[in-house]
Amino acid sequence: MVEITWLGHSSLQLRLEGGQVVLIDPWLAGNPKHPAGFELSRVDAILITHGHFDHIASVVEVARRFQPKVLAIHEIAVWLESKGVENCIGMNKGGSCAVEGLKATMTHAVHSSSIQDGDTTLPGGEAAGYVVEFGDGRRAYFAGDTAVFGDMKLIAELYAPELCVLPIGDHYTMGPREAALACRLLNARTVIPIHWGTFPALAGRPEDLAAAAPGTKIWTLEPGKPVNW
């Protein structure tokens, strides 16, 4: 069993059966959808999909506090190390890494990636996603920010994820119509929609995805309310 807590926007906390806590794309302070009163008590690993502020804004602070292993594409790992973050593991698409009770495989994503470092915008490598395999053998696909792309079919063929976490907000990522096609390409049984409702531009809604993807269970989470999978 994995306990999943949506922390608003694209930030997620996973608590594994062994007690390990994994964060994905932590944006805590300043996140309009971050649940009030939520406090981190443990972080063993962080997975980063790309360099935009709404995905890495809290990484340095959290990493300094808890000293987790931090997985990211090579360029972001190098930048984090320059900020004093220890235990960075730079990797790239197609590669896998075992950390803290799970195996993470970096996948493709269709999106930009840059790092805002003060007044300077730095290249952040390429955007990515992850297929995460848990100790019981189940796999979940965390797409990161992306458009729909045909090779999602390869992700289904290679990894057969039982749970998919997809952005649906539109404007900066795919919207519900495109996410519905992603559901079909991935043969998705269950989808958790993220990256919606944070800003007015993110107009896609879970009910729109449910209407466009009737064969997939759309599992809408409430920020700060853990669920078990």
N, C-alpha and C positions, 0 to 999 in steps of 0.2 A: 504494500500500500504506500502511496505517496500523497502527502498532504500538500495541496496547492493553494496558495493565497495570491490573488491578484492585488497588486499594490497600486493600481491605477496606470493608465496609459499602456506602456509596454513592459512594465516592471512586474516581475513575478518572484515569489519565494516558494521553493520546493523544500519540504522537510521529508527526508528519507526514513525508512523503517529503522535504520541504525541511529537516528537522531541528527545526522548531518544536515546542514542547511545550505542550500544552493540558491544564489540570486541570479536572475537573468535580467540584464539591462537595467540596473538600478538607477532610478531617478526619483529621489525621495523629497528633499527640501525643494520647494518651488513647484512641485507637481500638483496641479489643481485637483487631481483626482486621487491623490495619496490619502489613505484613510487616516482621519484624525485620531491621535492617540496611539497609533501603531509604533512600536519600538522594536528594533532589532536586538536580539539577545545572543545570537550566535551566527556566524557566517563562516563556512568552510571552503566554499568555492564560489566564484563569480564567472558567468559566461557572458561575453559581450558580442553582440552581433555586428555593430558598426560604430562609427565615431561621433555621430550627431549628439548634441547636448542632451536630448531627451532620452538618451540610452546610456550615457556614461557620466552624467553630471555628478553622481554620488559615488563613483567608483573609488576615487583617490581617498576620500574621507573614510569610507567603509573599509577599504583595504588596510589603511593605516591602523584602524581601530582593532580589526579582527585578524589580520595577517592571513587571509585566505589565499588559496591558489586562484590565479586569475587567468582565464583562457580568453584569447583574443587573436585576431589575425595579426601577423608579424608586426606590421607598422604601428598598430595601436599598442601592442605589448612594449615596443621600444619606447614609445612616447610615455607610457605609464611608468616605465623604469626611470625615465628622465625626471619624473615627478616624485621619485622616491618610493614607488610601489614595489614591494618585494614579491617573490613567488609568482612572477609573470611567466606564462607559458605561451609563447608565440607559436601559432600554427597556421595552416592554410587549408583551402578547400579540398575535400577528399581525404584529409588526414583525420585520425582519431586519437583521442587521449583519454586514459583512465584516471579519474580523480574522485576521491571521496565517495566511493560506492556507486559510481556510475561511469559509463563510457560515452563520451561526447564525440560525434563525428561532425566536422564542419561541412556545410553544404552551400550550394550556390544561392544567391539572392540577386534580384534585379532592382538596384537602388544605388544612390550615391553614398559616399562616406567621406566625411571630413571632420577635422577636430578644431574646435574654436579654442585657441590658447591665448587668452587675453584679447588683444586687438588683432591677432594673427590667425588666419585660417590655414591649417596644415592639411596635407593629404593624409587620409586615414586608411589607405589600402582600399580594399573592396568590401562592400557589404556582404554579409553571410547569414546563414541560418545554422541550426544544429539539429541533428537527430540524437536524442539521448536514450541510451539503453540502461534500464534500471536493473537492480540485482535479481529481480524475478524474471528477467528476459523480455519484459514489455518495453516497447519503444514509443517515444513521443517526438513529434517534429515541431520545433519552434522556428517558424519561418523568418523571424525578424521583419524588418520593413522590406516589402517587396511588391512588385507587380506579379501577376500570374505569369508563369513561363512553362513551356512545354515539357521541360526536363523534370518537372514535378512528377511526371509519370515514372522517371527513373528512380526518384526517391521512393515511390511506392514499390517499385520492383525490387530495389536493393534492400530496403529496410522495413517495409510494410508497417508503418507506424499506426498504432491503434488510436492514438490521440494526436490531433493536430491543433496547434495554436497559431491562428492566422490574423493578420491585420485586416480590418474591414472599413476603415474610416474614410477612404477615398482621398483625393487631393494630393497627398504625399505618398500614398500606397494604393494598393488595389481597393476597390469598393466592394459592396456586396455582390454585384453581378459578376465581377471577375473572381471574387473569392468562391462563388458557387462553382465556377469552372475548376478552380483549384481543388475543391472538394472532390469533384469527379476524377480529376487527374490523379489525385492521391488515394482514391478509394477510401476516403475518410469516413470512419464510423462515427466519430465524435469530434467536434470542433469547439474550441474555446476562442471566441472573438476578442481581440485586443486592439489597441491603437484606434479607439473610437470615442467620441464624446468629450475629449479633453479640450478641444478648441472648436469654435463655430465651423471652421473649414472641414473638420472631420465629421461629415454629415451621415456617413453610413451607420446603420443600426443593425443589431442582431436579428430583429424581426424581419428586416429586409433580406438578410442572408437566409433565414429559415424559409421564407417564401420562395426564394430562388433555388434552394438546395433541399427539396423535400425528402430526399433519401438519407440525409445526414442529421444526426442529433446535434443541435446547436446548444451548447452548454454555456449560458450567460452567467458570469460570476459577478459578485458584488465586491467592490474593493474592501479589503480587510477581513472578509469572511472566508475562512478556510474551508475547502472541500477535500474529500478523500477520493482518490482514484486508484 
